[in-house]
């Protein structure tokens, strides 16, 4: 296929819409966590384990589907993953009834979903030229944020109507709609398989590409921060509203809506920051966004009892900067690695990134379990969010270490 100038055309719009529906159950557990913690008698560490199980399943999916896409074609894996995601979402909705079943089934629900992410990046790299790729990848990542917002908003509405079981069921059905949209959108898209040209091992590629190594390390710490924050933000907002006098059910519902809006803000970040990096350079945008996110992670927990208007505004800003560097990192790695090895490199990146993102929610919960000894909710939440802040500052360090500008960032200072 002849590369197309990046624009929000019908093909890109359909891919984004389908992915929004595929992600409908992505954060249903996070939305329901404040109520489920009580109903299922879970500690904070146990509650974090369910979220981490999903992240680990998603990480495994990203690794396997990226590796397969490199060998059998991105389109084939993209569509197959969408179909299996729809079936797995229904299985979780039907059979998750307690902590043990939720850990297993939520992990299984995550296993196919990575196939609509990394193979999607590969489809963008095949279709759009490097100098405009940040724009296209930005929209792909924006559809993830919109899907997470959709998941939380639908979950909040269904929680109010019928509790967690209704939220599980409603969000479990919608991924089937997404699978149908993606099949329709890509029915004429070529399934490209790139020649390996001597099959240079992925680790050899990384040894020869210092920028790729730094981008992968930066992605790992970015994932530590943002995936942990996504898992715990609804519970944090619910805690803030309960401190303000709301009952648990009402606080949980409001928190789900607000976290959903935060992801809409994140979609704006993804769609705009990728394009901004096309103009200003990947390195500069990465450093500034990572630093802003690290500052938010380091301080927001201490403000749990702050005036709600101020806290919510800060949460929205946090949501913008925390995800804004994701499309920049993804566009940059496609410019550093040849198409024939991109799937393997993305697999390594996914393993490290989502492995890190699976650990951080558990550590956050473990810190939060110490809350009774801290005797102050602000101190407990503050130290817990500092777990994510550590990853944010390491992401800044990785971005500053980029020594040359990727093609999309040709105006970066060396």
C-alpha positions in Angstrom: 0.0 0.0 0.0 1.2 3.5 -0.8 1.7 5.5 2.4 -1.0 8.0 3.0 -0.6 11.5 4.5 -1.8 11.4 8.1 -5.3 12.7 8.4 -8.4 11.6 10.3 -9.9 9.7 7.4 -12.7 7.1 7.5 -10.3 4.2 8.0 -8.6 5.8 11.0 -12.0 6.8 12.4 -13.4 3.3 12.1 -10.3 1.8 13.8 -10.7 4.2 16.7 -14.4 3.6 17.1 -14.0 -0.2 17.1 -11.2 0.0 19.7 -13.5 2.2 22.0 -16.0 -0.6 22.1 -13.3 -3.3 22.5 -12.1 -1.5 25.6 -15.6 -1.3 27.2 -14.7 -3.8 30.0 -11.1 -2.6 30.5 -11.8 -0.5 33.7 -15.1 -2.0 34.9 -13.3 -3.6 37.8 -11.5 -0.3 38.7 -14.9 1.4 38.7 -16.5 -1.2 40.9 -13.5 -1.6 43.3 -14.7 0.6 46.1 -17.9 -1.5 46.4 -16.3 -4.8 45.7 -13.6 -4.3 48.3 -16.4 -4.3 50.9 -18.6 -7.0 49.3 -15.8 -9.4 48.6 -13.9 -8.6 51.9 -10.7 -7.7 50.1 -7.7 -5.9 51.5 -6.2 -3.0 49.4 -3.4 -5.3 48.4 -5.8 -8.0 47.2 -7.9 -5.4 45.4 -4.7 -4.3 43.6 -3.9 -7.9 42.7 -7.0 -8.2 40.6 -6.0 -5.1 38.6 -2.5 -6.4 38.4 -3.7 -9.7 37.1 -5.4 -7.9 34.2 -2.3 -5.9 33.5 -0.1 -9.1 33.5 -2.6 -10.8 31.1 -2.5 -7.7 28.9 1.3 -7.7 29.0 1.5 -11.3 27.9 -1.0 -10.5 25.1 1.1 -7.6 23.9 4.2 -9.8 23.8 2.7 -12.7 22.0 0.5 -10.8 19.5 3.4 -8.4 18.6 5.6 -11.5 17.9 2.9 -13.2 15.9 2.0 -10.0 13.9 5.6 -9.8 12.8 5.4 -13.3 11.4 1.9 -13.7 10.1 0.8 -10.1 9.6 -0.6 -7.3 11.8 -4.1 -7.3 10.3 -4.7 -11.0 10.9 -3.7 -10.8 14.6 -5.5 -7.5 15.0 -8.9 -9.0 13.9 -8.4 -12.4 15.7 -7.6 -10.6 18.9 -10.7 -8.5 18.6 -12.9 -11.5 18.2 -11.4 -13.4 21.2 -11.7 -10.2 23.3 -15.4 -10.2 22.8 -15.8 -13.8 24.0 -13.5 -13.3 27.0 -15.4 -10.2 28.1 -18.7 -12.1 28.2 -17.0 -14.9 30.2 -15.8 -12.4 32.8 -19.3 -10.8 33.1 -21.0 -14.2 33.5 -18.8 -15.9 35.9 -16.8 -13.4 38.1 -18.6 -13.6 41.5 -15.8 -13.3 44.1 -12.1 -12.4 44.6 -10.8 -15.8 43.3 -12.9 -15.9 40.2 -12.3 -12.3 39.4 -8.5 -12.7 39.6 -8.6 -15.6 37.1 -11.3 -14.3 34.7 -10.2 -10.7 34.6 -6.7 -11.9 33.7 -8.2 -14.1 31.0 -10.2 -11.2 29.7 -7.0 -9.2 29.2 -5.2 -11.9 27.3 -6.5 -11.1 23.8 -6.8 -7.3 24.2 -3.1 -6.5 23.5 -3.7 -7.7 20.0 -5.7 -4.6 19.2 -2.8 -2.4 20.4 0.7 -3.3 19.2 -0.5 -4.8 15.9 -2.5 -1.5 15.6 0.7 0.5 15.9 2.2 -1.7 13.2 -0.8 -1.0 10.9 -0.3 2.7 11.5 3.4 2.4 10.7 2.6 0.6 7.4 0.0 3.1 6.4 1.4 6.5 7.4 4.8 8.2 6.7 7.2 8.9 9.6 6.9 12.7 9.4 3.1 12.5 10.2 3.0 9.2 12.1 2.8 10.9 15.5 -0.6 12.3 14.4 -1.9 8.8 13.4 -0.5 7.0 16.4 -1.8 9.8 18.6 -5.4 9.1 17.4 -4.9 5.3 17.9 -3.8 6.0 21.5 -6.6 8.5 21.9 -9.1 5.8 21.1 -7.7 3.8 24.0 -8.3 6.7 26.3 -11.8 7.2 24.9 -12.4 3.5 25.4 -11.3 3.7 29.0 -13.6 6.7 29.5 -16.4 4.8 27.9 -15.7 1.8 30.2 -15.9 4.0 33.3 -18.9 6.0 32.3 -21.0 3.0 31.3 -19.8 1.2 34.4 -20.9 4.2 36.6 -24.3 4.3 35.0 -24.9 0.6 35.4 -23.5 0.6 39.0 -26.3 3.1 39.8 -28.9 0.9 38.2 -27.9 -2.6 39.3 -24.6 -2.7 41.1 -21.4 -4.4 40.0 -23.2 -7.4 38.4 -25.0 -5.0 36.0 -21.8 -3.2 35.2 -20.0 -6.4 34.5 -22.8 -7.6 32.1 -23.2 -4.3 30.3 -19.5 -3.8 29.6 -19.1 -7.5 28.8 -21.5 -7.3 25.8 -20.1 -4.2 24.1 -16.7 -5.5 22.9 -18.6 -7.7 20.4 -19.7 -4.5 18.7 -16.1 -3.3 18.5 -15.0 -6.6 16.9 -17.6 -6.2 14.2 -16.6 -2.6 13.5 -12.9 -3.5 13.2 -13.6 -6.4 10.9 -15.6 -4.1 8.6 -13.0 -1.3 8.7 -10.0 -3.6 7.8 -11.6 -6.0 5.3 -9.6 -4.4 2.4 -6.4 -3.6 4.4 -3.5 -5.7 3.2 -2.0 -8.2 5.6 1.7 -7.3 5.2 4.5 -9.7 6.3 7.9 -8.1 6.1 11.0 -10.0 5.0 13.5 -10.3 7.9 16.6 -9.9 5.8 18.9 -12.3 7.6 16.8 -12.4 10.8 18.9 -10.2 13.1 17.9 -11.1 16.7 15.8 -8.4 18.5 18.4 -8.1 21.2 21.1 -7.4 18.6 18.9 -4.7 17.2 18.7 -3.1 20.6 22.4 -3.3 21.2 22.9 -1.3 18.0 20.2 1.2 18.8 20.8 3.2 22.0 17.8 5.4 21.4 15.5 2.3 21.1 16.9 1.1 24.5 16.1 4.4 26.1 12.7 4.6 24.6 11.8 1.1 25.8 13.1 1.9 29.3 11.1 5.2 29.3 8.0 3.3 28.2 8.5 0.8 31.1 8.6 3.6 33.7 5.8 5.5 32.0 3.7 2.3 32.2 4.5 1.9 35.9 3.1 5.3 36.5 0.1 5.5 34.2 -1.2 2.0 34.6 -1.0 2.2 38.3 -2.7 5.5 38.3 -5.5 4.3 36.1 -6.1 1.3 38.4 -6.4 3.4 41.6 -7.8 6.7 40.5 -11.5 5.8 40.8 -10.8 4.6 44.4 -8.9 7.7 45.2 -11.7 9.9 43.9 -14.2 7.9 45.9 -12.2 8.3 49.0 -12.1 12.1 48.5 -15.9 12.3 48.1 -16.4 10.1 51.2 -14.2 12.4 53.2 -16.5 15.2 52.0 -19.5 13.3 53.4 -20.8 11.2 50.5 -21.9 7.6 51.2 -19.8 4.8 49.6 -22.3 3.9 46.8 -22.7 7.5 45.7 -19.0 8.3 45.9 -18.2 5.2 43.8 -20.6 6.3 41.1 -19.3 9.8 41.0 -15.7 8.6 41.0 -16.4 6.4 38.0 -17.8 9.3 36.0 -15.0 11.6 36.9 -12.3 9.0 36.1 -14.1 8.6 32.8 -13.8 12.3 32.0 -10.2 12.1 33.0 -9.7 9.6 30.2 -11.5 11.8 27.7 -9.0 14.5 28.7 -6.3 11.8 28.1 -7.7 11.3 24.6 -7.2 15.0 23.9 -3.6 14.6 25.1 -2.9 11.6 22.9 -4.3 13.1 19.7 -2.6 16.5 20.3 0.7 15.5 21.8 1.6 13.1 19.0 1.0 15.8 16.5 3.0 18.3 18.6 5.9 15.9 18.7 5.8 15.8 14.9 6.5 19.6 15.0 8.7 20.1 18.1 10.5 16.8 18.3 9.9 13.6 20.3 12.6 14.3 22.9 11.4 17.7 24.0 7.8 16.7 24.3 8.7 13.5 26.2 10.8 15.3 28.8 8.2 18.0 29.5 5.2 15.7 29.7 7.1 13.1 31.9 8.2 15.8 34.3 4.7 17.2 34.6 3.3 13.7 35.3 6.0 12.9 37.8 5.1 16.1 39.7 1.5 15.2 39.8 2.2 11.7 41.0 4.4 13.0 43.7 1.9 15.4 45.2 -1.7 14.5 44.4 -2.2 11.9 47.1 -1.5 14.5 49.8 -4.4 16.5 48.5 -7.1 13.9 49.0 -8.9 16.2 51.5 -8.4 19.3 49.5 -11.5 21.2 48.1 -13.1 18.9 45.6 -13.1 21.4 42.7 -9.4 21.9 43.0 -8.7 18.2 43.4 -10.8 17.3 40.3 -9.1 19.9 38.2 -5.8 18.6 39.2 -6.9 15.0 38.4 -7.8 16.1 34.9 -4.5 17.8 34.4 -2.8 14.7 35.7 -4.7 12.5 33.2 -3.6 14.8 30.4 0.2 14.8 31.1 0.4 11.1 32.3 -0.9 9.7 29.0 0.3 12.5 26.7 3.8 10.9 26.2 2.4 7.5 25.2 1.8 8.2 21.5 5.2 10.0 21.3 7.0 7.0 22.7 5.1 4.7 20.3 5.8 6.9 17.2 9.4 7.2 18.1 10.0 3.5 18.4 8.6 2.9 15.0 11.1 5.4 13.6 14.1 3.7 15.3 13.4 0.1 14.3 13.0 -1.4 10.8 9.5 -2.8 10.0 10.8 -6.4 9.8 11.9 -6.3 13.5 9.2 -3.9 14.9 7.0 -6.7 16.2 9.7 -8.3 18.2 10.9 -4.9 19.6 7.3 -4.0 20.6 7.0 -7.4 22.3 10.0 -6.7 24.4 8.7 -3.2 25.2 5.3 -4.6 26.1 6.8 -7.2 28.4 8.8 -4.6 30.3 6.2 -1.9 30.3 3.1 -3.9 31.3 5.2 -6.0 33.7 6.1 -2.8 35.5 2.5 -1.6 35.3 1.4 -4.9 36.9 3.7 -4.4 39.9 3.0 -0.8 40.8 -0.8 -1.2 41.7 0.2 -3.9 44.2 2.9 -1.8 45.8 0.4 1.1 45.9 -2.1 -1.1 47.7 0.5 -2.4 50.1 1.4 1.2 51.1 -2.3 2.1 51.5 -2.8 -0.9 53.8 -0.5 0.9 56.2 -3.0 3.8 56.4 -4.2 2.9 60.0 -0.6 3.3 61.2 -0.3 6.7 59.4 -3.5 8.0 61.1 -4.0 10.5 58.3 -5.6 9.7 54.9 -3.6 12.4 53.1 -0.4 10.9 54.3 -1.4 7.4 53.3 -2.6 8.4 49.9 0.4 10.7 49.4 3.0 8.0 50.1 1.0 5.5 48.0 1.0 7.9 44.9 4.7 8.4 45.5 5.1 4.8 44.3 3.9 6.0 40.9 5.9 9.2 41.1 9.2 7.2 41.3 8.4 5.7 37.9 7.6 9.2 36.5 11.0 10.6 37.5 12.8 7.6 36.0 10.9 8.2 32.7 12.2 11.8 32.8 15.7 10.5 33.2 15.3 8.1 30.2 13.9 10.9 28.0 16.8 13.2 28.8 19.2 10.4 27.7 18.0 10.4 24.1 21.1 11.5 22.2 19.8 11.9 18.7 16.4 12.9 17.5 14.2 10.3 15.8 13.0 11.3 12.3 9.7 12.8 13.5 11.7 15.0 15.9 14.3 16.4 13.6 14.3 19.8 15.3 15.3 18.5 18.7 18.4 19.9 20.4 21.2 17.3 20.5 
